[in-house]
Amino acid sequence: SPAGLVDQVCGQIAQLLSLRSASFQYGVAGLGQPARMLHDGTVLAGGRRWDVQRDGMPPGDTELLVENHGVLQGRFLLTPRPGGRPSLEQRQLAVIFAEQAGAALAAGQTAAR
């Protein structure tokens, strides 16, 4: 089910990035102007590139958009643990998990129509 898939991916991303938590919001992007993890694993905060290796994840939530063929499915909100410094490779793998979730969510919507 879509809800089960989202819960599983939240758990995988939280573990992979050593987060306090990860949650999913359907059809939402940019609310609250959180930091954003881009599709190449870089993080922007306040419109500028954030050095995760040096400074850890930005304080507060970071959003990771979930899209499929340019159609927004929602976002993962990533809440860091203090001092967490996931590598670029770990962040890129989290993006891959999010992309797979987006494809599965889109396929589920198509099947439900």
C-alpha positions as CSV (number, residue, x, y, z in Angstrom):
1,S,0.0,0.0,0.0
2,P,1.2,3.6,-0.5
3,A,1.1,4.3,3.2
4,G,3.1,1.2,4.0
5,L,5.6,2.1,1.3
6,V,6.0,5.6,2.6
7,D,6.5,4.4,6.2
8,Q,9.2,1.9,5.0
9,V,11.0,4.6,3.0
10,C,10.8,7.0,6.0
11,G,12.5,4.4,8.2
12,Q,15.2,3.6,5.6
13,I,16.0,7.3,5.1
14,A,16.0,8.0,8.8
15,Q,18.4,5.1,9.5
16,L,20.6,5.9,6.5
17,L,21.1,9.6,7.4
18,S,21.1,9.0,11.2
19,L,18.1,11.3,11.5
20,R,15.9,11.9,14.6
21,S,12.9,11.3,12.3
22,A,11.6,11.3,8.7
23,S,8.0,11.9,7.8
24,F,6.1,12.2,4.5
25,Q,3.6,14.8,3.4
26,Y,1.5,14.2,0.3
27,G,1.4,16.9,-2.4
28,V,3.3,19.5,-0.4
29,A,6.5,21.5,-1.1
30,G,8.2,24.5,0.4
31,L,5.8,25.1,3.2
32,G,7.7,26.8,6.0
33,Q,10.7,27.4,3.7
34,P,12.8,24.5,5.1
35,A,16.2,23.7,3.9
36,R,16.0,21.5,0.8
37,M,18.0,18.4,-0.3
38,L,18.5,18.5,-4.1
39,H,18.5,15.5,-6.4
40,D,22.3,15.4,-6.4
41,G,22.4,15.2,-2.6
42,T,23.5,18.8,-2.0
43,V,21.6,20.7,0.6
44,L,20.4,24.3,0.3
45,A,19.5,26.4,3.4
46,G,18.4,30.0,3.1
47,G,19.1,29.8,-0.7
48,R,22.7,28.9,-0.2
49,R,24.6,25.6,-0.4
50,W,25.0,24.1,3.1
51,D,28.2,22.3,4.0
52,V,26.9,19.1,5.6
53,Q,30.3,17.6,6.1
54,R,31.5,20.6,8.0
55,D,28.4,21.8,9.7
56,G,26.1,18.8,9.9
57,M,22.5,18.9,8.6
58,P,20.8,22.3,8.9
59,P,18.9,22.9,12.1
60,G,15.2,22.3,11.7
61,D,13.7,20.2,9.0
62,T,15.1,19.6,5.5
63,E,12.7,18.7,2.8
64,L,13.4,16.1,0.1
65,L,10.9,16.4,-2.7
66,V,9.3,13.3,-4.2
67,E,8.5,13.6,-7.9
68,N,7.7,11.3,-10.8
69,H,8.3,12.6,-14.3
70,G,8.1,16.2,-13.0
71,V,4.9,15.7,-11.1
72,L,5.1,16.4,-7.4
73,Q,4.0,13.5,-5.2
74,G,5.0,15.1,-1.9
75,R,8.0,15.6,0.3
76,F,10.0,13.8,3.0
77,L,10.7,16.0,6.0
78,L,14.1,15.1,7.5
79,T,14.6,16.1,11.1
80,P,18.3,15.8,12.0
81,R,20.0,14.6,15.2
82,P,22.5,17.1,16.6
83,G,25.9,16.6,15.0
84,G,24.7,14.3,12.2
85,R,26.9,14.5,9.1
86,P,25.7,12.1,6.4
87,S,28.1,11.8,3.6
88,L,27.2,12.9,0.1
89,E,26.9,9.2,-1.0
90,Q,24.4,8.6,1.9
91,R,22.4,11.7,0.8
92,Q,22.4,10.5,-2.8
93,L,21.1,7.1,-1.7
94,A,18.3,8.8,0.2
95,V,17.4,10.7,-3.0
96,I,17.3,7.3,-4.8
97,F,14.9,5.9,-2.2
98,A,12.7,9.0,-2.5
99,E,12.7,8.7,-6.4
100,Q,11.6,5.0,-6.1
101,A,8.9,6.0,-3.6
102,G,7.7,8.7,-6.1
103,A,7.5,6.2,-8.9
104,A,5.6,3.7,-6.8
105,L,3.2,6.4,-5.5
106,A,2.6,7.6,-9.1
107,A,2.0,4.0,-10.3
108,G,-0.5,3.5,-7.4
109,Q,-2.4,6.6,-8.4
110,T,-2.5,5.4,-12.0
111,A,-3.8,2.0,-10.9
112,A,-6.4,3.6,-8.7
113,R,-7.9,5.6,-11.5
